[in-house]
Amino acid sequence: MERLPGFRDFYPEPLPANETWSCDLRQHIFARWRETARRYGFREFDGPPLEPLELYTNKSGTEIVAQLFNFTDKGGREVSLRPEMTPTVARMVAHAERAYKKPIKWFSIPQLFRYEKQQKGRLREHFQLNCDLFGETDAAADAEVLALLIDTLRALGLTAADFVIRLSSRQAWQGFFADRQGDPARAYEFYQVVDKLEREKEDVSRERLAALGIDLAAVNSFIAASEPTPELAAVLANLSARGLRDFVQVDYGVIRGLAYYTGVVFEAFDRKGEFRAIAGGGRYDNLVHLVSGGKVNLPALGFGMGDVVLAELMKARGLVPKSFHPVDLVVLVEDETLRSESLGLVQRLRDAGRAVDYGLTPAKGDRQFRRALELGAERIVRLERDPAGALIAWVKVLADRSERRMPLEEVVAACGG
């Protein structure tokens, strides 16, 4: 039985042959995501993996259905596996915003699903860090979210030499389109063309823009200039004060394809241009109003960062930890008459917060030792009796092979911190 195309199995290290997705690396990434979001005061939330189909078609139109895992459930409801988290968090905030002081700062790590062609950096499922801020219109909020994005990547070992955040503005593009008497009803069509400029053939882009009454040369000149709007200038000043300016560049080549963006937008890329976007987001001040049916009007912004491209980038830059340590200690049971006492020690060490393994059944000492090495244990512990019959613990630090013998009651203090 084979797994479905575009989906992944996550194995513990060391990975089996021909498998590339490590559950240990995934947990390493998740831990850094959570740690950094917590430092910025963001609270974790989650939502259902199955949502009403209408939540997505209202926002993106019926054309999005081709990209969804959607079906009619047994209750006759049209539903879909979530392709993104923003509509879910907008729905949740619209429902419960009165229960929270503003600004609301939330994050989540959902698994998302899209029925699309599998390609490098893009699968039919992925995990994603979503960070969203509600209830603040000032550019300081945009800068805060961008700083969080930067620090999340820094927490994984990436530097300004590894990635850059390309910063843009939907408002700047709205002004460009309006100045050229663009039809407001076709503004989203225009944004879609600009969003695909770097991936589409020039003649195709020129023809599509001409149909909208826009000259490609004017678009390219606007991107080349990329003059910061006052809003972007405020964001840049804020990031400069933090010492994070080197991670950002104004680039109107970024516009973000989703219809709901309203202001500052951005995407993070590796400096060498070897991968798809690492992350992307922006301000979506009208989405809560739309999702709530006009009952709640709350400004919002946020970003999403997927695990697929990020893991590939970390591997390419040598930032995957060389080893993962599933256990801290292994208790060797070489004397079966001391198994009960060894089990008691295992439990006390676990109670002290240490990850401990031991041989479930009798085995030779050298085999148990090899197992400790395979697990990457920091220490091994073995119980023995001294000539007077008292229990003594023999503790060995595997990094430097140093050894100590101590009374049993001292082991937890010596190894439990």
N, C-alpha and C positions, 0 to 999 in steps of 0.2 A: 504494500500500500504506500503510495507516494504522497507527499504533501502537495497542496494545491499550488499552481503557478503564482508567483508574486508574493508568497507567504514564506515565513522563516521558522526554522527550529532553532532554539537557543540552547546550546549545550554548555555544561560546566567545562572549565579548562582542566586538562589539555583537550583541545578539540579533536574529534575524530577526523579521519582522512576525508578530504573534500568538503568539510564543513567550515564555514567562515564566520558564523555569528555566535559570539561568546556571551553567555548569560552573565559571566563575571564582569566583562567589559560593560554590558548594559547596566548592571547594578552600580558600577563605578561612575558611569555617566549620570545616572539618576541621583546618586548621592551628592554629586557636585551641583547638579541642578537644584536640588532641594536646599542644600546648604546655602547657596548664593541667594536664592529667593528669600529664604528666612532672614538673611542679613539685611535685606532691603525691606523687611517688614511685610512681605507678602504671605498670605494665608492659603493653605492648600484646600482645594475643593475637588469634587468630582461630579459627574453626571452620568446618565444612562448611555450605554453604547448604541441603543436603538431609540430613534426619535421619529416624530411624525414627518413624513416626506415634505409636507407643506412648510416646515421650518426652513428648508433649503430652497424650495422652489419660489417661495415668497421673496427671498433675498437675492437669488441668482437667476431666476427664471427657469422655465421647464427644460431648457437645454442642458442643465446640469444633471438631469436624470440619467443620461447616457454614461456618466462617470460614477454612478452610485451602485452600491449593493442594496437595491430596494425590492420590496415585495409587498403583497397583501397578506396581513396576518390572519389568524383564525377568527378574529373578531371583525374582519372586513375592513380593517384600518390600513391605509397606505403608509408604510413605514420605510425607514432606511437606516442602515448602519451609519454612524456618524463619519462624515468625510473630513470634518474640521470641528474645532471646539468652540469657536467664537459664537456661532448662533446659540449653542447650548448655554454658554455663560451669560449671554445677553438675555436669554429667556429666564434664567435663574435670577439674575439681578433685577430684571423687571418685576418679577414676582415678589422678591423679598427685600428690595432696596431700603425700605423704611426701617428694617431691623438692624441696619448697619450705619455707622457713622461714615461720613465721606471725608476723604476719598476712600473708596473700596479698592483694596489691592489684593488680588487673588492670583493663584497659580494652580496648574494641574499638569499631570503627565498621562494623558489618555493614549490609548491605542486607537488609531484612525484607519479608515478603510476607503479606498477608491477603486472602482472597477475601471482600470485603464491599462494600457500597454506597459509591460514591465520593461524598464531600461535602467542604465547605470544611474544610481542615486535616487531611483524612484521605483517603489514597489507597490503592491496592492494593499499593503498594510505597513504602518510604521508607528513608532511611539514618538511623542512630541511634547516638548515643554511649551506650555502656553502661559504667558504672564499678561494680565490685563489690569488696567487701572480705570476706575469709574468715578465720575463726579468732579472732574477738574478740567477747566479749559485752558489754563495758563500753560505756556511753553515749558515751564519748569517740570510739568508732568511728562512731557515728551522727552525731555532730557533725562529724567529719572529712569524711564523705561529703557532708553538707549544705554544709559550707564549700567543698568542691570544686565542687558544683553552683552555688553562688553565684558563685564566682570564674570559672567557665566562662562564665556569662552576662555578668559584668562584662568579661571579656576581649573580648567582642563589642560593647562600648560601652553595654550596658544598666546602669541604675542602680536604686537603691531606689525611685525615682519611677516606674520602668517595670515592675517585677515584684515579686511577693511569693511566698514559699513558705509554703503553708498546712500546718501541722504537726499531726499527729494521732497516735493510738495505738490499735492493734488491741486491746491489752490493756485499755485503758479501755472499749472497746466490749464486750469479752468479759465484763468485770465488770458492765457495765450489763445485758447479756442474761441473765447468770447470776442477778443480783439479782432479776430478774423471772421466775425459774423457766423461762427459755426452754429448749426442748428442744435439747441439745447437738448432736443429729444434724441440726438445722435452722439451726445458727448461720450457716453460709455463706449460706443463703437470706436470713437477716436482713441480713447484710452487703451482699448484693446490693440489697436494698430501700433501705438507707441510702445506698449509693453512687449510686443514681439519684434521690434526693430532689429535687435541684436541676433535674433534667431531666424528671421525671415529674409528671403532674397530681396535685394533693393528694389527691383522692378515691381515686385508684388506690393511692397510697402508704398511705393510711389503711386501706383494705380489706386490702392485703397484710400490713400489720403486725398488724392485728387477727386475721388468720388464724394468726399466730404468737403471739398472746396479748400483744401489745405495743401500747401506746397512742401514737399519733402525737404528741400533746401532750407526753408524757414525753420522746420522742426529740428534739423541737424544743427543749425546755427544757435537755436535756443538751448539745445543740449550742450553744445560746445562752450557757451558762455556760462551757463549754470550759475547765474547771479543769485545769491541767497536772498530770499524774501526777509522782511523784518522778523517773521516767525522763526525762520531757520537761523537767522543771525543770533537770536536770543538763545536758541538751543545750543549753538556752537559756543557762545560765551559761557554758558553754564557748564558744558563739558570741558572747556579750557580751564575753568576754575578748579575742576577736579583732577586736572592733569591727564585727561583722556582725549584731548583733541586729535592726537596722532592716529586714532583709530577710525576717524570719520572723514569723509570727503563729500562735498556737495556734488551730486551727479543727477541731472534731470533725465538721464537715460533710464532711471528707475521710475516707474509710475504705479506698479502693482496692478494686476489684472482684475482683482475682485471689485465688484461694483460699489461696495459699501464704504470704501475709504473716502475721507473728506478733507484731510489736511496733510500733516507731515507723514511721509511714507519712507520706508527704508528697507534695504536688503543687505545681508552680510555675505561676503564672498572671500574665498581664499585668494591671497595676493598673486599666486602663480596662475590663477584662472584654470585650474585643472578639474574643478568640480562645479556642480550646480550650486545654487544659493544655499548657504548654511542655515540661514534664518531670514525671516521677513515679517514686516508688520507695518503698523501705522495707526493713524487716528480714524475712528469710525463713529463720529458723534451722532449719527442718525439711526444707528441699528437698533438700539434699545427701544427707541420710539416706534420703529417699524415692527419689531417683534411683539411689542406690547399692544399693538393695535392703536397706538396714539395715546395710551394711558400714562406712560412714563417717558419723560424726556431727560435723558442723562448722558452727558458727554462721555466718551470712552476712547481708549487706545490700548494697544498691546502688540505682542509679537508671538510667533511660533517658531520653534527650532526642532527640526526632526533629527532622529537618531541615525538615519541611514547615511546621509552625507557626512555628518559629524564623525561617525565611527570610521568612515573611509579616510577622512582628512587626518584624524588622529593616527591611524595606521601609517599613512604616507609620511607624516612628520615625526614618526618614532615616539609618539606620546602615549602609547598603550603601556600600562604598567608591565614590567618584565615578568612579574609573577603575582598571582593572587593567592592569598593565604586564607583558605577556608577554616582553618583551625589555629588556635594559639598554642595549644599544648596537646601532646599525646601521652597518655598514661600507659606505660608498658606493664603487662601482667605476665611476668616471667615465672613467678611462683604462684601456681594455682591455689595454694593454700591461703594466699593473701588476696584472692579475688574479691571477697566481700569488703575487705578494708580498702581495696583499690576503687571499688564502686563508690564507696562512701566519699573518697577523695575526689573522684570525678564529679559527684554531685555538688560537693562544697565549692569546687572551682567554678562550676557552671553557675551556681548561686551567686558567686562573686562577679559574674559577668564575663567570664572567659569562655571562649569556644574550645571545647575539649572533645577529643576522640579517644577511643581505646579499642582493643580487640574484643569483639563480641564472643569469640570462641577461642579455645587454647591454640596458640601458635608459637613457633620458635622466636626467640628474642630478636634474631637478625631480620626475620621477616617483619616483625612489628616495627623495627627501627627503619627499615626501608619504606614502610608505609608512612611513617612520620615524615621522612624526607619528601615523599611524593606529595604529601598534603601541605608542605611548606611550613610545618610547625616551627614556632620560635624555640620551644623547649620540649624536652621529654622528661617524664618523671617516672621513677620506679620505686616501689616500696620493697624494703627488705628488713630483716630483723638483725639487731646487733647481738653479740654473744650473750648479753643478759636477757635477750628475748624482747627488748623494746623495739617498736616500729621506728624505722629511719627512712626518710625520703632521700633518694638520690636524684638530683636535678642537673640536667645538662642543657646548656645554651648551645643550640646548633650553629649559630653564626660563627662563634669563635671556639667552639668545642670545650668551653670552660665547664668545670663540674663542681658541684657543692653537695655536701651531705648535711641534712638538717633534721631536727625533730619534726614529726608529722604535723604538729600543731602550727609550725611556722611556714608550711608550704603555701597556704592560701595567701598569707601576707606577702610572701616573697614572689608569688606568681599570679596573684589575683588582681593586681592593679593594672 
